[in-house]
Every structure is written in structure tokens, then in C-alpha cells.
Amino acid sequence: MRDKLPVISGKELVAILQRIGFEVIRIKGSHHRMKHADGRITTVPVHKNDPLPKGLLRKIIREDLLISLEEFNQILDK
């Protein structure tokens, strides 16, 4: 079964990533560059409280965070 992708803003995603060990290393305009101690890096656009596009959120979770949608939803539930 496929887990549902949550609707969250870039601001919320930055806060979630900080909870799991990412830190903001650079902000250029509205883009927050974040890095984890293990070397994973991602860029999160923070445009007011606008929700992130589904495709972008899916790409960040799968390709940048290297976790499954299920794992991401578990982090959200904590």
C-alpha cells in the first residue's frame, strides 16, 4: 500500500528536518540549503506558508533524505 504524501509548507519541512539532525548551512533568497552530519544535503524552498509541490516533496524525501515515504510519515507523527 502506498502511503499518502502530506501537504506541508517549506517552513514546516525545515523544522522537521532540523528535528532529525539537519541544519541550515546557507540561505539564498527563499531557498534553505540544509546538511546532515552524515553528508546528506537538500534544498528547501520557503515561500511564505505555501505548500510544497507534491513532486518536489517526493523528490526531497526519496532522493535527498534517502528514506521511504512511510519513514517520513513516521517522523511526522512523532
C-alpha positions as CSV (number, residue, x, y, z in Angstrom):
1,M,0.0,0.0,0.0
2,R,1.2,3.5,-0.9
3,D,1.4,6.0,1.9
4,K,-0.2,9.4,1.4
5,L,2.1,12.4,0.9
6,P,1.4,15.1,3.5
7,V,0.7,18.7,2.5
8,I,3.3,20.8,4.3
9,S,5.0,24.1,3.7
10,G,8.7,24.6,3.2
11,K,8.9,26.3,6.6
12,E,7.4,23.1,8.2
13,L,9.7,20.9,6.3
14,V,12.8,22.9,7.5
15,A,11.6,22.4,11.1
16,I,11.0,18.7,10.6
17,L,14.5,18.3,9.1
18,Q,16.1,20.2,12.0
19,R,14.4,17.7,14.4
20,I,16.1,14.8,12.6
21,G,19.5,16.3,12.6
22,F,19.7,18.6,9.6
23,E,21.0,22.1,10.0
24,V,20.7,25.2,7.7
25,I,24.1,25.9,6.2
26,R,23.0,28.6,3.8
27,I,20.0,30.7,2.8
28,K,20.0,32.3,-0.6
29,G,16.7,34.2,-1.2
30,S,13.9,31.8,-0.3
31,H,16.0,28.6,-0.6
32,H,17.3,27.0,2.6
33,R,20.3,24.7,2.0
34,M,20.4,22.0,4.7
35,K,23.0,19.4,5.6
36,H,23.1,16.4,7.9
37,A,26.2,15.2,9.7
38,D,26.2,12.1,7.6
39,G,26.6,14.1,4.4
40,R,23.1,14.2,3.1
41,I,22.2,17.6,1.6
42,T,18.9,19.1,0.4
43,T,17.5,22.5,-0.6
44,V,14.0,23.5,0.6
45,P,12.2,26.5,-0.9
46,V,10.4,28.5,1.8
47,H,7.7,30.7,0.1
48,K,5.6,32.1,2.9
49,N,3.4,29.3,4.1
50,D,2.6,27.9,0.6
51,P,2.5,24.1,0.5
52,L,5.4,22.4,-1.3
53,P,4.6,20.9,-4.7
54,K,3.9,17.1,-4.3
55,G,6.6,16.2,-6.8
56,L,9.2,18.3,-5.1
57,L,8.4,16.9,-1.7
58,R,8.5,13.3,-3.0
59,K,11.9,14.1,-4.7
60,I,13.3,15.5,-1.4
61,I,12.2,12.6,0.6
62,R,13.3,9.8,-1.8
63,E,16.5,11.3,-3.4
64,D,17.8,13.8,-0.8
65,L,16.8,12.3,2.5
66,L,17.2,8.7,1.2
67,I,14.2,7.5,3.2
68,S,10.8,6.0,2.3
69,L,7.5,7.8,2.4
70,E,6.5,5.5,5.3
71,E,9.6,6.5,7.3
72,F,8.9,10.2,6.6
73,N,5.3,9.9,7.8
74,Q,6.5,8.2,11.0
75,I,8.8,11.1,11.6
76,L,5.9,13.5,11.1
77,D,3.8,11.5,13.7
78,K,6.4,12.0,16.4
